[in-house]
Amino acid sequence: MVRVSVMYPNSAGVKFDMTYYLDRHMPMVGKLLGGALKSMNVDAGLAGGAPGAPAPYVAMCHLFFESVGAFQAAFDQHSPVILADIPNYTNAAPTVQISEVKL
């Protein structure tokens, strides 16, 4: 199992429309990725590790697939539509990490 994490860095001037993200963007992603997508979840950043520190990321989503190949096959055909929607909910440039789930 692999997890594709899309993380939106939090910094001065970052805008993020969580309502749009949850109600429009993520359902679209789920529909486009279809059966290759095993599950997904979304995190809204609350705070950093130190008391009073801001969250390093304003939001993160985690998409689960059987393999990197399954992710790439599903994402590659729909990436233009998915990526074109980003400006509708944020001005942050996302960071993506693909990880092997161990536990």
Secondary structure by P-SEA (a helix, b strand, c coil): cbbbbbbbbbcccccccaaaaaccaaaaaaaaaccccccbbbbbbcccccccccccccbbbbbbcccaaaaaaaaaacaaaaaaacccccccbbbbbbbcccc
